[in-house]
Amino acid sequence: MQILAMLTMLIDHIGYIFFPGEMAWRYVGRIAFPIYCYALVQGHIHTSSRPRYLRRLLWIALLAQVPYNLALNPGGWNVVFTLLLSAAVLFILDKLPNLWYGIPVVILAFVLMDRLPLDYNAYGLLLVLIFRYTRSYWLILAHFVLNGVYLYYYGWRVQMFSLVPTILIVTAPGFWRLLEKKRLPRWIWWSFYPGHLAVLAIVKILLFQEWVFIEWRSLFTI
């Protein structure tokens, strides 16, 4: 599972940077984000310390930010910040005596994440919530509806391919459990995101002979 997530994300980013007109790279890349959302939920459920889990996500997000700006988006926040905020919402929801009390929390987080220049914006939060609170074929349906809404309002046609891992999780649980058993050393799993972005940023600068200037002002504009 981890290798599949990292490999498809790498393919997506290579396509985005070096082959922007070839959508096949992006189709393959849509597989990665749902796996990371799924892994985030599993980490939230099984971690021995949720505050430490959140701190780890924060460190990865901070380490990845400048490489992300140089490689992919000079004016946005990387996807680990999206996952971090989503994990924080899960942490708060689990502290509430009743899940219904969490509706204002989710609405507030949704508005904030949709206004910030985050990778995937509030879509990431909604997908994390779907993986946390739906089961079986309801998981597929909820993910499909979410993608349909974003297709209708934002034209995210390529995002429909993100249903592939969700369908596998539901319809082939034995195969998915087999994938989950093949675990990488933790340091590889946690360092891959900032590490591969740093390498891609260096290659991009050397290949295109053009320095990327980070748009700091847009990062803090809501």
Buried (B, 14 or more C-beta within 10 A) or exposed (E): BBBBBBBBBBBBBBBBBBEEEEBEBBBBBBBBBBBBBBBBBBBBEEBEEBEEBBEBBBBBBBBBBBBBBBBBBBBBBBBBBBBBBBBBBBBBBEEEEEEEEBEEBBEEBBEBBEEBBBBBBBBBBBBBBBBBBBEEEEBBBBBBEBBEEBBEEEEBEBBBBBBBBBBBBBEEEEEBEEBBEEEEEEEEBBBBBBBBBBEBBEBBBEEEEEEBEBBEEEBEEE
